[in-house]
Amino acid sequence: MATLNITYDGMSADVPVEFDGHVADADIRRIATELVRSGGVPGLHLSQLHHEAFAHFVVDRFRGARGEERIYLRPKVPFGAR
């Protein structure tokens, strides 16, 4: 189980996701797009989100204090700007 944090348009939300092994950055972007479109991310539901909305976003990966995986999908610029 990992926590995926998505920052978009000045908003940020966490969603738990389960992966089988390592997931490529491109797949993280695709999964995030599907989650946001479907309403699977609390507070961040954009049903008309463009399929390449996260194409140039950065994927950061960290381990939490208890060893849990945290994945951050964020724009290359600060504060969630487009």
C-alpha positions in Angstrom: 0.0 0.0 0.0 1.3 3.5 -0.9 0.0 7.0 -0.5 -0.3 9.0 -3.7 -0.3 12.7 -3.2 -1.5 14.7 -6.2 -1.1 18.4 -6.5 -3.0 20.2 -9.2 -4.3 23.7 -9.7 -3.3 24.8 -6.2 -5.0 21.8 -4.6 -3.4 18.8 -3.0 -4.9 15.5 -1.9 -3.8 12.1 -0.7 -5.2 8.8 -1.9 -4.2 5.3 -0.8 -3.2 3.0 -3.8 -2.1 -0.6 -4.0 0.7 -1.5 -6.4 2.2 -4.9 -7.3 5.9 -3.9 -7.3 7.5 -0.9 -8.8 5.3 1.3 -11.0 6.9 3.5 -13.7 6.4 7.3 -13.6 4.3 7.2 -16.7 1.9 4.7 -15.1 1.7 6.9 -12.0 0.6 9.8 -14.2 -2.0 7.7 -16.0 -3.3 6.2 -12.7 -3.6 9.7 -11.2 -5.5 10.9 -14.2 -8.0 8.1 -14.0 -8.4 8.6 -10.2 -9.0 12.3 -10.5 -11.5 11.9 -13.4 -13.4 9.2 -11.6 -13.7 11.1 -8.3 -11.4 8.7 -6.5 -9.3 11.5 -5.0 -11.1 13.2 -2.1 -11.6 16.9 -2.9 -10.0 16.7 -6.3 -12.7 15.5 -8.8 -12.3 16.9 -12.4 -14.2 14.7 -14.8 -13.0 16.6 -17.8 -9.3 16.5 -16.9 -7.3 16.2 -20.1 -5.6 12.8 -20.6 -2.2 14.5 -20.6 -2.8 16.9 -17.7 0.1 15.3 -15.7 2.4 14.7 -18.7 5.1 17.2 -17.5 4.6 16.6 -13.7 7.3 15.3 -11.5 7.0 12.0 -9.6 8.8 12.0 -6.3 9.1 8.9 -4.2 9.9 8.7 -0.5 9.6 6.4 2.5 7.7 7.6 5.5 8.9 7.3 9.1 7.3 3.8 9.4 8.6 2.6 6.0 5.4 3.3 4.1 5.8 4.4 0.5 4.7 8.0 -0.4 4.5 9.1 -4.0 4.1 12.7 -4.9 2.8 13.9 -8.3 3.5 17.6 -8.6 4.0 20.3 -11.2 7.6 21.3 -11.9 6.7 24.8 -10.5 5.8 25.5 -6.9 2.3 25.7 -5.4 0.4 23.6 -7.9 0.3 26.1 -10.8 -0.5 24.7 -14.2 
